[in-house]
Amino acid sequence: MNDLQQYFDSIQPRYYINEIASLGFTRLFRKMAVQKVKNYRDKRVLDLMSGQGENLEFLKDHNENTKIVTLDFSSAMNMKLFSTFKKKLTINQIQDDFFKNQIPDRSMDIILCSYGTKTIEENNKKFFVDELSRIIDEKGEIMIVEFVKPKTPWRFSCVKWYIEVLVSKIFGNEFGKLFHYINKNDSLEDMREQFNHNGLFIISHKRYLDLVEILHVKRN
């Protein structure tokens, strides 16, 4: 078990604090991203770095033929996801490191990844995008939403103070660690370029509040 796995296992009982500390913005942009995909009916859906399954409540127009696979390396997160959705959705849960995944080629119609890419090391980003490009099927859509480092100096200073000082003081230092990952994540531009290089079509790539980016990609 690596340090990140231990961190997420330990923080799971208080993970709801992320929603509070973000003033609702994580939920807002998660919903916006997931619902850019208009129809989940009869689709094969991969919720990547799925956490507690926060994306799943926003799936639009899904049915009994919607096949959902979740992948996360945290056992605590997986257990919480199972307890929340076991009576609502049929889910195939995979507890594994994505970089060791054995998901077949072209086996998914939709891939969702919310707030998970900022922890990926720079030298692994190309492999990450290449794997998503391998897994997504024809006409399939990939949706990534992530916190990014603000470009505007005053916004950067405000975010740094808010997370490292205020959030840490109120909720604990473990929640202040978020800024470390935001600070090294300039944008999703490098992923966008790699998807483009792999022959996928960029439907949209937008930055909101100089803090969150949503990247929407499709295989033609």
N, C-alpha and C positions, 0 to 999 in steps of 0.2 A: 504494500500500500504506500503510495507516494504522499508527499506533503499536502497536495491539493485534495486528494481523497480524504485524508484525515481532517482537513479543515472543513470540508462540506459535511462530513459525517458528524463532526462536533457541533457545527452551527445549525444543523437541521431543526432542532426543537425551537429555535428562535429565528428561523429563516423568514418568518412573516414580517420581521422588523424591516427587512429590505424594502417592502412595499411602503411601510410607514415612513422610513427615512428618505425614500425617493419622492415623497409628497404625492404619490399616486402616479408618477410619470412612468415607472417601469410597466405598470399595468396598462396605462393608456397606449403606449407605443407598442407593447406586445399585442394588444388587441388590434391596433391599426395594421400591424404587419400580418398577423395570422388571417385577418379578414380581407386582405388584398387578394387572397385566393378565394374566388367566389363560390366554388362548389367542391365539397369533399365527398360527394356521393359516389360510391363504387370506386373510390380511390385507395391506393396503397400509400400510407402516410408514415414517414419517419420523423419522429420528434427527437432531435439530436441534442445531447446534453440536456436532457429533459427535466432534470431537477424533480420537483414535486408535481409536475404535470400542469403547470400554470397555463401552458399554451392550449391544452385540450378543451378547456371550457369555452374557447372562442371559435371552435370549428363550426363553420356554417354549412347547413344542409348536408349533414352526414347521414348515413343510413346503416342498416345491419351488414351491408356489403363493404363498408369502409373498413379497411384493414389497417390497424394502427400498431406501429412498432415504436417503442421508446428505448433510448440508449443513454445510460448514465453510469459513471463508475462508482457512485456513492451508494452504498447499501442502505443507508438511512433515508436518503432521498427516494430510492426505489420503493422502500417499504411504505413511506408516506403516500407516494403516488398510488400504489396498489390499494391502500385502505380508502383513499378518496374516490377512486374511479371504478372499483371492482363491481359495483352494482349499476354503473352508468354506461360503461364502454367495455368492449372486448379488446384487450391490449396484450400484445406479445412484448414482455419486458426483457431487455438485455442489459445485464449488469457487466459492463466491460469498458475498457479504454478504447475510444473510437479509433485510435491509431493502431489498434490490434484487431479491428473489426473484420468479420468474415461475411459481410453482407454481399449478396450476389450482384453482378453487373446488371444495370438497367432494371432493377427490381422495385423501384419506388416511383410513384407519380408526383409526390409532394414531399419536400424536405423542409422542416422548420428548425431554426436554431436561434434561440433568444438569449442574449446576454451570456453566451458561452465562449465566443471566439476571442475575447480580450485576454484570456488566460493562455492562449496558444502561443508558444514561443515562435519568434520570427522565422527561424529556420524550419519550422514545421508547417507554415501557412500554405506553401505551394502544395505540399502533400495533402493537406486538408482539402483544398479546393479541387485537386485532382481526384481525390476519393469521392467527393460529392458529384463531380462530373461523371465519374464512372458509375455511380449508383443510380443516378436519375435517369428515368426512361424517356423515350420520345414524347414530346409535348409536355414533359414534366416541368414543375416549377420549384424553385428554391427560394426560400425567404430567410434572410438573416437580419436581425435587429441587434444593435450593440451600442453601448456607451463609447464615446470617443473623446479625445482630448480637445477641449475648446481652443479655437484658433485666436479668439479675441482675448487679449491679456487680462482685462478686468473680469471677464467671465471665468477664465482659468483660475484667477486668484480667489474668486468667490467660491467656485466649486471645491478648490483645494481646502479653503478654510472650513467650508460647510462639512465636508466629509472627514477631514483629518482632525479637526478641532471639535466642532459641535456634535456631529454624529458619534464620534468616538467617546466624547464626554458623557453623552446621554445614554447611549446604547452599548458602549463597550468598544475596546480597541479592535476586536475582531471584525467589526463592521467598517472601521476606518481603513482597513487593508484594501478596500475597493479602489481607493484613489491610486494606489501603486499600479494597478492594471489599466485604469483609465489613462494615466499619465504616459504610458508607453504605447498607447493605441491611437495613433494619429488619425486614422480613418480606415474605411473599408476599401479604399481605392486599390490597394495591391491585390485584394481578392477579386475585385471587379475586373482588373486587367488580366488576371490569370483565368477567370471564367471566359473572358473574351478570347483569350489565346486558345482555350480549349474548344472554341467553336460554339459556345452558348450565347444566347441573346440576352442583353441587359434590358429588361423592361423598364426599370427605374432604379435610381440611386439618389436618395435625398438625405440631407442633414436637417435636423430639427433642433431649434433652440441652441444651436452650436454645441450640442452635447450628445445627441443620439443620431445614428444613421440607420436607414433601412435600405437594404439591397435586395432587389427582386429580379431573379434570373430565370430564364426558360430555355429548355432544349427544343429546338425546332424539329 
